[in-house]
Amino acid sequence: MQEPVIPGCFLRARAIGLMPMIDQGEKDDKIIAVCADDPEFRHYWDIKELPPHRLAEIRRFFEDYKKNENKKVDVEDFLPAEAAIEAIKYSMDLYGTYIVESLRQ
């Protein structure tokens, strides 16, 4: 979004890619998404459509903020929208399993 949003509000988002990341030796992949209603970004459907400088900004943001916390982070090459969607589905399935198990206890 190019405008400020209120914390906790809901926005329609579309996953356009996945950034594989290792944070302190643990997998910590990031879903890259755009606001579906933002005039500047709503026409993007895959990470490869973003300008190279925008990808560099995203990568640099995650590298730098982890360095400020004195954490080691490895950021790999961006993956396409399909990888992000698969990761989302996997996480939803995992969460569903967790909820079912926690309700049984």
C-alpha positions in Angstrom: 0.0 0.0 0.0 1.2 3.5 -0.8 -1.0 4.9 2.0 -0.9 4.3 5.7 -3.2 1.6 7.1 -4.6 1.1 10.5 -3.0 -1.7 12.5 -5.3 -4.7 12.6 -7.4 -3.8 9.5 -8.0 -6.3 6.7 -6.8 -5.8 3.2 -7.4 -8.0 0.2 -4.0 -9.4 -0.7 -2.6 -11.6 -3.5 0.5 -13.7 -3.0 2.9 -13.1 -5.9 6.0 -14.9 -4.7 7.9 -16.5 -1.9 11.3 -15.5 -0.5 13.1 -18.6 1.0 14.9 -17.5 4.1 17.0 -19.1 6.9 16.9 -17.2 10.1 19.3 -18.4 12.9 19.5 -21.8 11.1 15.7 -22.3 10.9 13.5 -22.1 7.9 11.6 -18.8 7.9 10.1 -18.3 4.4 8.3 -15.0 3.6 5.2 -14.7 1.4 5.5 -11.7 -0.8 2.1 -10.2 -1.5 0.5 -7.1 -3.0 -2.7 -5.3 -2.0 -5.2 -6.4 -4.6 -6.9 -2.9 -4.4 -3.8 -0.8 -4.6 -3.7 0.9 -8.1 0.1 0.7 -8.2 0.4 -3.0 -7.5 -2.9 -4.6 -8.3 -1.8 -5.6 -11.8 1.1 -7.8 -10.5 0.4 -11.5 -10.4 3.9 -13.0 -10.1 7.2 -11.9 -8.4 9.0 -11.9 -11.8 6.9 -8.9 -12.9 8.3 -6.6 -10.1 11.1 -4.3 -11.2 14.5 -5.5 -10.1 15.0 -2.5 -7.8 11.9 -3.5 -5.9 13.1 -7.0 -5.4 16.4 -5.7 -4.2 14.6 -3.4 -1.7 12.6 -6.4 -0.3 15.7 -8.6 0.0 17.7 -5.8 1.6 14.9 -5.0 4.1 15.0 -8.5 5.5 18.7 -8.7 5.5 19.2 -5.4 7.3 16.5 -5.7 10.0 17.9 -9.1 11.1 21.4 -7.6 11.2 20.1 -4.9 13.5 19.0 -7.8 15.9 22.5 -9.4 15.5 21.0 -12.4 13.8 22.4 -14.4 10.9 20.0 -14.7 8.0 20.4 -16.2 4.6 18.0 -15.0 1.9 17.7 -17.2 -1.2 16.3 -16.3 -4.7 12.7 -15.4 -5.0 10.2 -18.2 -6.1 7.1 -17.7 -8.2 3.5 -17.2 -7.0 2.8 -21.0 -7.3 5.4 -21.6 -4.5 3.8 -19.0 -2.3 0.3 -20.5 -2.8 1.7 -24.0 -2.0 3.3 -22.7 1.2 0.0 -21.0 2.2 -2.0 -24.2 1.6 0.5 -26.3 3.5 0.4 -23.9 6.4 -3.4 -23.8 6.4 -3.5 -27.6 6.5 -0.9 -27.8 9.3 -2.9 -25.2 11.3 -6.1 -27.2 10.7 -4.4 -30.3 12.0 -3.2 -28.4 15.0 -6.7 -27.1 15.8 -8.3 -30.5 15.5 -5.6 -32.0 17.8 -5.9 -29.2 20.4 -9.7 -29.6 20.5 -9.3 -33.3 21.3 -7.3 -32.6 24.4 
